Amino acid sequence: MLKAYKEQQTVENRFRFLKNPYFIGRDFLEKPKREEAFAYVMMLSVMVYSVFECLIR
């Protein structure tokens, strides 16, 4: 349980840029479908990033 708690910071760091209000304008995400699609693309990119990070280490 402690290991899972310590790894939480790693996940939070990967999603930190999404919390930045300047990352993407609200004009682009005016429709719920676009918000959902953007979220899926971001999740996929974080997963690919994580895989490459593990392969490099």
BAFI-3210 file (N, C-alpha, C; in Angstrom, 3 decimals, decimal comma, padded with zeros to 6 digits):
// residues 57
n [1|2|3|4|5|6|7|8|9|10|11|12|13|14|15|16|17|18|19|20|21|22|23|24|25|26|27|28|29|30|31|32|33|34|35|36|37|38|39|40|41|42|43|44|45|46|47|48|49|50|51|52|53|54|55|56|57]
n.u [000,829|001,956|003,842|002,198|001,112|003,368|003,965|002,000|002,700|004,222|002,313|000,764|002,607|002,828|000,388|000,328|000,627|-001,850|-003,451|-002,828|-004,126|-003,456|-002,760|-004,464|-006,811|-010,127|-011,842|-011,415|-012,353|-015,197|-017,331|-018,829|-018,087|-015,617|-014,116|-014,117|-012,794|-010,315|-009,460|-009,140|-007,069|-005,017|-004,716|-003,836|-001,423|000,030|000,230|001,796|004,104|004,879|005,458|007,661|009,414|009,871|011,102|013,458|014,767]
n.v [-001,190|001,201|001,511|001,923|004,365|006,010|005,959|007,496|010,145|010,098|009,636|011,930|013,887|013,377|014,193|016,841|018,947|019,039|020,326|022,919|026,003|027,306|025,432|024,436|026,144|027,192|027,610|025,696|023,371|023,379|021,682|018,795|016,298|016,830|017,409|014,909|013,361|014,644|014,056|011,264|011,128|012,369|010,578|008,315|009,286|009,692|007,054|005,907|007,427|006,548|003,857|004,084|005,343|003,332|001,429|002,722|002,999]
n.w [000,000|000,744|-001,277|-003,522|-002,785|-002,828|-005,538|-006,560|-006,869|-009,181|-011,168|-010,852|-011,631|-014,348|-015,325|-014,777|-016,615|-017,816|-016,035|-016,282|-017,155|-019,501|-021,323|-023,368|-025,339|-024,388|-026,457|-028,398|-027,205|-027,092|-027,436|-025,946|-027,036|-028,183|-025,916|-024,672|-026,629|-026,643|-024,058|-024,252|-026,156|-024,732|-022,580|-023,972|-025,000|-022,641|-021,747|-023,803|-023,491|-020,948|-021,457|-023,222|-021,491|-019,591|-021,241|-021,946|-019,531]
ca.u [000,000|002,861|004,439|001,186|000,991|004,554|003,900|000,958|003,363|004,629|001,124|000,398|003,556|002,547|-000,829|000,425|000,439|-003,274|-004,072|-002,446|-005,216|-002,946|-002,370|-005,313|-007,867|-011,497|-012,542|-011,286|-013,112|-016,531|-018,311|-018,479|-017,408|-014,215|-013,482|-013,920|-011,751|-009,051|-009,070|-008,639|-005,770|-004,053|-004,464|-003,027|-000,070|000,697|000,565|002,930|005,250|005,272|006,084|008,991|010,235|010,276|012,036|014,736|015,416]
ca.v [000,000|002,350|001,644|002,540|005,768|006,727|006,062|008,462|011,376|009,899|009,832|013,348|014,669|013,182|014,911|018,222|019,904|019,148|021,235|024,269|026,584|027,807|024,303|024,442|027,135|026,707|027,722|024,427|022,322|023,898|020,598|017,670|015,237|017,227|017,236|013,475|012,923|015,196|013,281|009,970|011,336|012,653|009,323|007,474|009,841|009,425|005,629|005,699|008,041|005,661|002,660|004,457|005,631|002,034|000,784|003,428|002,687]
ca.w [000,000|000,783|-002,609|-004,391|-002,389|-003,299|-006,992|-006,914|-007,303|-010,573|-011,997|-010,772|-012,437|-015,771|-015,693|-014,299|-017,713|-018,135|-015,071|-016,664|-017,954|-020,772|-022,170|-024,566|-025,206|-024,215|-027,739|-029,109|-026,521|-026,776|-027,511|-025,063|-027,802|-028,334|-024,610|-024,474|-027,560|-026,163|-022,878|-024,721|-026,794|-023,673|-021,859|-024,848|-025,076|-021,365|-021,717|-024,708|-022,822|-019,853|-022,038|-023,691|-020,321|-019,030|-022,168|-021,905|-018,250]
c.u [000,875|003,507|003,465|001,034|002,179|004,540|002,836|001,583|003,809|003,466|000,726|001,333|003,275|001,331|-000,797|000,149|-001,032|-003,997|-003,760|-003,541|-004,750|-002,574|-003,167|-006,461|-009,253|-012,282|-012,516|-012,194|-014,520|-017,614|-017,882|-017,749|-015,925|-013,464|-013,171|-012,799|-010,378|-008,547|-008,512|-007,258|-004,698|-003,712|-003,569|-001,588|000,699|001,083|001,762|004,205|005,773|005,967|007,497|009,933|010,731|011,285|013,421|015,487|015,828]
c.v [001,256|002,589|002,321|004,023|006,580|006,902|007,049|009,755|011,277|010,156|011,303|014,210|014,537|013,975|016,380|019,226|020,050|020,120|022,694|024,870|027,094|026,684|024,282|025,416|026,518|026,793|026,404|023,354|022,784|022,825|019,451|016,536|015,560|017,071|015,768|012,951|013,413|014,418|011,918|010,101|011,594|011,397|008,403|007,982|009,611|007,951|005,331|006,265|007,135|004,408|002,977|004,746|004,336|001,336|001,425|003,115|001,259]
c.w [000,000|-000,582|-003,574|-004,069|-002,911|-004,812|-007,461|-007,436|-008,755|-011,515|-012,005|-011,618|-013,920|-016,217|-015,275|-015,415|-018,094|-017,210|-015,381|-017,553|-019,317|-021,733|-023,465|-024,325|-025,078|-025,519|-028,504|-028,513|-026,167|-026,826|-026,602|-025,785|-027,976|-027,021|-024,357|-025,377|-027,109|-024,952|-023,283|-025,371|-025,741|-022,872|-022,686|-024,912|-023,779|-021,263|-022,617|-024,093|-021,714|-020,372|-022,512|-022,528|-019,678|-019,932|-022,118|-020,619|-018,279]
res [m|l|k|a|y|k|e|q|q|t|v|e|n|r|f|r|f|l|k|n|p|y|f|i|g|r|d|f|l|e|k|p|k|r|e|e|a|f|a|y|v|m|m|l|s|v|m|v|y|s|v|f|e|c|l|i|r]
***
